[in-house]
Amino acid sequence: MTKTALVTGATSGIGNALAKLLAADHYDLILVSRDDEKMRAIKSELTDRSVTIIKKDLSQFHAAKEVFDEVKRNGLTIDLLINNAGFGLVGAFDSLPIERQSEMIQLNCAALTELTYYFLPDLRSKMGKIMNVASTAAYQPGPFMAVYFASKAYVLSLSEALAEELDKSGVTVTALCPGPTHTNFGSVAHAENIKMFSRTMDVQTVARIGYRAMMKGKRVVVTGQLNYAGAIAAKLLPRRWGAKAVRIITGSNKKK
Ligand SMILES: NC(=O)c1ccc[n+]([C@@H]2O[C@H](COP(=O)([O-])OP(=O)(O)OC[C@H]3O[C@@H](n4cnc5c(N)ncnc54)[C@H](OP(=O)(O)O)[C@@H]3O)[C@@H](O)[C@H]2O)c1
């Protein structure tokens, strides 16, 4: 029987690459993002798959429930949920508009949590899979990207807790932790000129690593050896040192 995957933020970057891997693996897709046109373009490329489009701004209250209701109105049940949509912002905490920072929390944390909650009965009945896209940002505090780093720490913690809660339920939860990756993230975050983005990983590689880990039911995957080493170091060193290290790459220091 054909399986169905719901992917948030499949119009670009990591979500787009994951959606294409799923389609190649014969999954039908439900795409959720704000850009109808881009989703229709993806649908027209994937002619051999059933692709359902849900135009939704997930940074708005109740958006996750509205997505769930629309999926059910379409008579669909999902086997796989990829909570990928997210964004970051570079800048001093008190220089960034609080409205945008609240939208970030709503998208990166609340919508991800609510979608997981609403779709869990589907996933339990299908012995399904969840992937939450966290980040290497989850491993330490992030001055000058403070809310973003905190939001990803939430995603990693929630994912690991749910993976344990759902152990033996047949549902697996994978947190994908990429380091800097070549997508639209940098331009949305106004991060292109900071040192952190002077070296990025290729998006197809990141998606493939995440995809394999999700299919194996791994709980956490950090992409790339350098990022993995960074995550281990962050676990071992005092968090204050981690904050200082991040400050060097997100603060006023521009890449050479
Ligand atoms: N790139 C990196 O360096 C990096 C590193 C670690 C983790 N990540 C994480 O990876 C995930 C994907 O980011 P990316 O790098 O692929 O960035 P991206 O290319 O900017 O893609 C972001 C996706 O999220 C969707 N999105 C953004 N705001 C939305 C909203 N309010 N409602 C619904 N959808 C929304 C966008 O779709 P529309 O614009 O069509 O709505 C787009 O498809 C994010 O969670 C990000 O935090 C990225």
The ligand as an SDF file (V2000), in Angstrom:
LIG
                    3D

 48 52  0  0  0  0  0  0  0  0999 V2000
   20.5210   25.8400    6.3840 N   0  0  0  0  0  0  0  0  0  0  0  0
   21.1330   25.6950    7.5450 C   0  0  0  0  0  0  0  0  0  0  0  0
   22.2860   26.1030    7.7270 O   0  0  0  0  0  0  0  0  0  0  0  0
   20.4420   24.9600    8.6630 C   0  0  0  0  0  0  0  0  0  0  0  0
   21.2200   24.4370    9.6960 C   0  0  0  0  0  0  0  0  0  0  0  0
   20.6010   23.7750   10.7360 C   0  0  0  0  0  0  0  0  0  0  0  0
   19.2300   23.6190   10.7430 C   0  0  0  0  0  0  0  0  0  0  0  0
   18.4790   24.1550    9.7300 N   0  0  0  0  0  0  0  0  0  0  0  0
   17.0210   23.9810    9.7970 C   0  0  0  0  0  0  0  0  0  0  0  0
   16.5730   23.3310    8.6280 O   0  0  0  0  0  0  0  0  0  0  0  0
   15.1990   23.6360    8.4140 C   0  0  0  0  0  0  0  0  0  0  0  0
   15.0020   23.9810    6.9570 C   0  0  0  0  0  0  0  0  0  0  0  0
   15.7030   25.1700    6.6660 O   0  0  0  0  0  0  0  0  0  0  0  0
   16.4880   25.3890    5.2990 P   0  0  0  0  0  0  0  0  0  0  0  0
   17.8980   25.5620    5.6320 O   0  0  0  0  0  0  0  0  0  0  0  0
   16.1070   24.3790    4.2970 O   0  0  0  0  0  0  0  0  0  0  0  0
   15.9340   26.8520    4.9330 O   0  0  0  0  0  0  0  0  0  0  0  0
   15.1030   27.4080    3.7040 P   0  0  0  0  0  0  0  0  0  0  0  0
   15.7460   27.0440    2.4210 O   0  0  0  0  0  0  0  0  0  0  0  0
   14.8970   28.8550    4.0230 O   0  0  0  0  0  0  0  0  0  0  0  0
   13.7030   26.6370    3.7930 O   0  0  0  0  0  0  0  0  0  0  0  0
   12.7780   26.9250    4.8070 C   0  0  0  0  0  0  0  0  0  0  0  0
   11.4350   26.2730    4.4600 C   0  0  0  0  0  0  0  0  0  0  0  0
   10.5380   26.5680    5.5400 O   0  0  0  0  0  0  0  0  0  0  0  0
    9.3380   27.1120    5.0090 C   0  0  0  0  0  0  0  0  0  0  0  0
    8.7830   28.1140    5.9170 N   0  0  0  0  0  0  0  0  0  0  0  0
    9.4180   29.1990    6.4200 C   0  0  0  0  0  0  0  0  0  0  0  0
    8.5770   29.9200    7.1660 N   0  0  0  0  0  0  0  0  0  0  0  0
    7.3750   29.2670    7.1330 C   0  0  0  0  0  0  0  0  0  0  0  0
    6.1190   29.5160    7.7250 C   0  0  0  0  0  0  0  0  0  0  0  0
    5.8980   30.6010    8.4820 N   0  0  0  0  0  0  0  0  0  0  0  0
    5.1060   28.6430    7.4970 N   0  0  0  0  0  0  0  0  0  0  0  0
    5.3090   27.5560    6.7030 C   0  0  0  0  0  0  0  0  0  0  0  0
    6.4910   27.2710    6.1350 N   0  0  0  0  0  0  0  0  0  0  0  0
    7.5110   28.1100    6.3370 C   0  0  0  0  0  0  0  0  0  0  0  0
    9.7430   27.7510    3.6910 C   0  0  0  0  0  0  0  0  0  0  0  0
    8.6300   27.7140    2.8080 O   0  0  0  0  0  0  0  0  0  0  0  0
    7.8090   28.9940    2.2670 P   0  0  0  0  0  0  0  0  0  0  0  0
    8.7550   30.1400    2.1850 O   0  0  0  0  0  0  0  0  0  0  0  0
    7.3020   28.5000    0.9470 O   0  0  0  0  0  0  0  0  0  0  0  0
    6.7110   29.1860    3.2700 O   0  0  0  0  0  0  0  0  0  0  0  0
   10.8350   26.8240    3.1920 C   0  0  0  0  0  0  0  0  0  0  0  0
   10.2790   25.7680    2.4440 O   0  0  0  0  0  0  0  0  0  0  0  0
   14.8630   24.7650    9.3880 C   0  0  0  0  0  0  0  0  0  0  0  0
   14.1680   24.2350   10.4940 O   0  0  0  0  0  0  0  0  0  0  0  0
   16.2340   25.2780    9.8240 C   0  0  0  0  0  0  0  0  0  0  0  0
   16.2060   25.8390   11.1040 O   0  0  0  0  0  0  0  0  0  0  0  0
   19.0580   24.8090    8.6920 C   0  0  0  0  0  0  0  0  0  0  0  0
  1  2  1  0
  2  3  2  0
  2  4  1  0
  4  5  1  0
  4 48  2  0
  5  6  2  0
  6  7  1  0
  7  8  2  0
  8  9  1  0
  8 48  1  0
  9 10  1  0
  9 46  1  0
 10 11  1  0
 11 12  1  0
 11 44  1  0
 12 13  1  0
 13 14  1  0
 14 15  2  0
 14 16  1  0
 14 17  1  0
 17 18  1  0
 18 19  2  0
 18 20  1  0
 18 21  1  0
 21 22  1  0
 22 23  1  0
 23 24  1  0
 23 42  1  0
 24 25  1  0
 25 26  1  0
 25 36  1  0
 26 27  1  0
 26 35  1  0
 27 28  2  0
 28 29  1  0
 29 30  1  0
 29 35  2  0
 30 31  1  0
 30 32  2  0
 32 33  1  0
 33 34  2  0
 34 35  1  0
 36 37  1  0
 36 42  1  0
 37 38  1  0
 38 39  2  0
 38 40  1  0
 38 41  1  0
 42 43  1  0
 44 45  1  0
 44 46  1  0
 46 47  1  0
M  CHG  2   8   1  16  -1
M  END
$$$$
